[in-house]
Amino acid sequence: MGFLLSILAAASWGGAAILTRKGLQHFNPVVGTFVSMAATLAMIALITALAFRDALLAVSLNAVAWFALIGVL
């Protein structure tokens, strides 16, 4: 099972690069990068919110502010 999942992960990673290149070939690279980063952020935020809801709600607003400041820097 692990072998099949690793092959699927490698094929998906390679296929994603090809499909991204074809899909964004008429866009400005800055716009393409922004769209890619925004989609990644949305997906990671959704998975994190679903998997670690209790832990996220336990974080203080002060800690969130510090994490946001570090992220901007």
N, C-alpha and C positions, 0 to 999 in steps of 0.2 A: 504494500500500500504506500509506504513512504517513497519508494522508488517512482511509482506512478505520479504521486503528487509533486515530486521534485522535477520530473520531466515536464509536467503540466505547467509548473511555475516558470521554468526556464523558457518554454515555448511562449507562454503568455507575455513574459518580459520582453522577449525579442519581437513578438508580434505587435506589442504596444508601441514600440519605437517606430516601427514601419508605418503603422496606421496613424500615429501622431504626425509623422513627417508628411504623409499624404494629405491628411486633413487640414494641416495648418500651412500648406505651401503658399497660399495666397495672402497670408497674414503677415503683418510686421512682426519681427521676432520679439519685440517688447510685448506686444499684445498677446502673442502665443505663450510667452513665459508667464504673463500675468494670469491668463486663463488656466494654464496648467497648475500654477500655484494655488489659485482660488479653488479649483476642483479638488485638489489634494487636501487643502485645509478643511473643506466642507466634509469630505469623506472621513478624515481622521477625527474631526470633531464629533461626527455622528457615531462612529464606532466607540470613541472614548466615552461619550455620554451614555451610550447603551450599556457598555461593559463596566464602567466604574462610576455609576450614578451616585452612590452613597459617598464615595471618596471625594468626588467633585463638590458635593454639597457641604462637606466638612471643611473645605478650604476657606480661610478667612479672606475678606476683601482686601486686607493689607497685603497678603501674600499674592493675591491675583494682580494687584497693582504692581508689585515688584516684578512678577513674571512678565507682565506687559511691558514694563520699562526695559527689562533685559532684552525682550524680543525686538523692541524698536531699535535698540543700540546695536 
